[in-house]
Amino acid sequence: MRFDGEGPPSEALYFRGPVLSRFDGLEWLPSVFVSARNPHLTAELRTIGAPVRYEMMLEPIRLALLPLLEATPDTAGSAPQLPDWTVWLGHDLQWHTDRLVGERLRLQAQAWPRFAHGQRADEAELASLRQLPPGYNPRTLAWAQQMRAQLGDVDARTLAAALQAHIRQANYVYTLQPGSYGRDAIDEFWLDRRQGFC
């Protein structure tokens, strides 16, 4: 990767890869809403500050996506240009391609390391992101209901703040070697082992 001029600080070098937002009880999967280009689901991206222009060489990843520097908007001069390829930005800031990346690609793009993002998703998709599949992780569901009851009728921001406080106080650990989880992996992570990675 090369930058035109000074690159962003290392903590801003985040490359948006596959977004796995659907959990079937055993594994994480991509959203059903990103399987094809959908003009009704667009990224609501607000850039802040100065952009960084970059060139990168992408090795064959055998996925139909481009892990680009976040946040690379879908605008003239910023979006990646790949001759003979169709690429598009999904509402989740993931760059999709019309085929698997099975060859080395060189591309140029422009990103804004500082940005705000809020997706324009319909209520059906948002509701699906808040649900665990039936028949799995009963202890996590009970714990979430208990937390909700204790907090009373509060908004989503207050619920999120309570969950973040729990994470800070309960000694969760980021590790690249969390071991294997069983059938109720969400229960094990949140209530027993507290070890994982993203």
C-alpha positions in Angstrom: 0.0 0.0 0.0 1.2 3.5 -0.9 -0.2 6.9 0.1 0.0 10.1 -1.9 1.7 12.2 0.8 1.4 11.4 4.4 -0.7 8.4 5.3 -3.1 8.2 8.2 -2.0 7.2 11.7 -1.8 3.4 12.2 -4.9 3.3 14.4 -6.9 4.7 11.4 -5.7 1.9 9.1 -8.9 -0.2 9.1 -9.8 -2.2 6.0 -13.5 -3.1 5.7 -13.6 -6.8 4.8 -16.5 -9.2 4.9 -19.4 -8.0 7.1 -21.0 -11.0 8.7 -24.2 -9.7 10.3 -26.5 -12.8 10.3 -26.2 -15.5 12.8 -28.0 -18.8 12.2 -27.1 -20.3 15.6 -23.9 -21.9 14.6 -22.1 -19.6 12.2 -22.0 -16.0 11.1 -23.1 -15.2 7.5 -23.4 -12.1 5.3 -26.6 -10.2 5.2 -29.2 -11.4 2.8 -29.5 -7.8 1.7 -26.1 -7.6 0.1 -26.3 -10.5 -2.4 -26.9 -8.1 -5.2 -26.6 -4.4 -5.9 -29.5 -2.7 -4.3 -30.0 1.1 -5.1 -32.5 1.3 -2.2 -29.9 0.4 0.4 -27.2 2.9 0.2 -24.5 3.9 2.6 -25.3 7.1 4.5 -21.6 8.3 4.7 -20.6 11.7 5.9 -16.9 12.4 5.5 -15.0 14.6 7.9 -11.7 16.4 7.4 -9.1 15.7 4.7 -9.0 12.5 2.6 -6.0 10.3 1.9 -5.3 9.0 -1.6 -3.9 5.5 -1.8 -2.8 2.8 -4.1 -2.9 -0.8 -3.1 -2.1 -4.2 -4.5 -4.7 -6.8 -3.5 -3.8 -10.5 -3.6 -6.4 -13.0 -4.8 -8.8 -13.4 -1.9 -11.5 -15.5 -3.6 -14.3 -13.4 -2.3 -16.6 -11.0 -4.2 -15.4 -8.0 -2.3 -12.6 -5.4 -2.0 -11.3 -4.8 1.5 -10.7 -1.1 1.1 -9.4 1.5 3.6 -12.3 2.8 5.6 -14.1 4.9 4.6 -13.8 4.9 0.8 -17.0 6.6 -0.6 -18.7 5.8 -3.8 -17.9 9.2 -5.4 -16.0 10.2 -8.5 -12.3 10.4 -7.7 -12.7 8.3 -4.5 -14.2 5.0 -5.6 -11.9 2.3 -6.9 -11.6 2.0 -10.7 -11.2 -1.5 -12.0 -11.5 -1.8 -15.8 -14.0 -4.6 -16.8 -15.2 -5.0 -13.2 -18.4 -3.8 -11.7 -17.9 -2.7 -8.1 -20.3 -1.0 -5.7 -20.5 0.2 -2.1 -23.0 -1.5 0.1 -25.0 0.2 2.9 -22.6 -1.4 5.4 -19.5 0.3 3.8 -18.4 -3.0 2.2 -17.2 -2.8 -1.4 -18.7 -5.6 -3.5 -17.5 -7.0 -6.9 -19.4 -8.7 -9.6 -17.2 -11.8 -9.3 -14.6 -13.5 -7.0 -11.3 -11.7 -6.8 -9.1 -14.6 -8.2 -6.2 -12.5 -9.5 -3.9 -9.9 -8.2 -5.4 -6.4 -8.5 -3.9 -3.0 -8.4 -6.2 -0.1 -7.6 -6.3 3.5 -6.5 -8.9 5.1 -4.3 -9.4 7.8 -1.8 -10.6 7.4 1.8 -11.6 9.6 4.7 -10.2 8.0 8.0 -12.6 10.4 9.9 -16.3 9.8 9.0 -19.8 9.3 10.3 -22.0 6.5 9.1 -25.6 5.6 9.6 -27.2 3.1 7.4 -30.5 3.7 5.6 -31.9 0.3 6.2 -35.5 -0.7 6.4 -37.0 -1.9 9.7 -37.1 -5.5 8.6 -33.3 -5.6 8.2 -32.7 -3.7 11.4 -35.0 -6.1 13.3 -33.1 -9.1 12.0 -29.8 -7.7 13.3 -31.3 -7.6 16.8 -32.4 -11.2 17.0 -30.8 -14.5 17.9 -32.2 -17.5 16.1 -34.8 -19.6 18.1 -33.6 -22.6 19.9 -30.1 -21.4 20.6 -28.4 -19.4 23.5 -31.3 -19.4 26.0 -29.2 -18.0 28.8 -28.1 -14.9 26.7 -31.8 -14.3 25.8 -32.8 -14.5 29.5 -29.9 -12.2 30.5 -30.8 -9.6 27.8 -34.5 -9.7 29.0 -33.4 -9.3 32.6 -31.1 -6.3 31.7 -34.0 -4.7 29.7 -36.4 -5.2 32.7 -33.9 -3.7 35.1 -33.4 -0.6 32.9 -37.1 -0.1 32.3 -38.4 1.8 29.3 -35.2 3.4 28.0 -34.0 4.2 24.5 -31.5 2.2 22.4 -28.6 4.6 23.3 -29.1 3.9 27.0 -29.3 0.2 26.4 -26.0 0.3 24.4 -24.3 2.4 27.1 -25.4 -0.2 29.8 -24.0 -3.0 27.6 -20.7 -1.2 27.1 -20.4 -0.6 30.8 -20.9 -4.4 31.4 -18.2 -5.2 28.8 -15.7 -2.9 30.6 -16.5 -4.3 34.0 -16.7 -8.0 33.2 -13.2 -8.6 32.0 -13.8 -9.6 28.4 -10.6 -10.6 26.6 -9.7 -10.1 22.9 -7.7 -13.1 21.8 -6.8 -14.7 18.4 -7.0 -18.1 20.1 -10.4 -18.3 21.8 -10.7 -22.0 21.4 -13.7 -23.9 20.2 -17.2 -22.9 21.3 -20.1 -25.3 21.4 -23.7 -25.2 20.2 -24.7 -22.2 22.3 -21.6 -20.1 21.5 -23.2 -16.8 22.3 -24.1 -18.1 25.8 -20.5 -19.3 26.3 -19.0 -16.1 25.1 -21.2 -13.6 27.0 -21.7 -15.6 30.2 -18.9 -18.1 30.7 -15.6 -17.7 28.9 -15.6 -14.0 27.8 -12.9 -14.6 25.2 -13.1 -13.9 21.5 -12.2 -11.8 18.5 -13.9 -10.1 15.6 
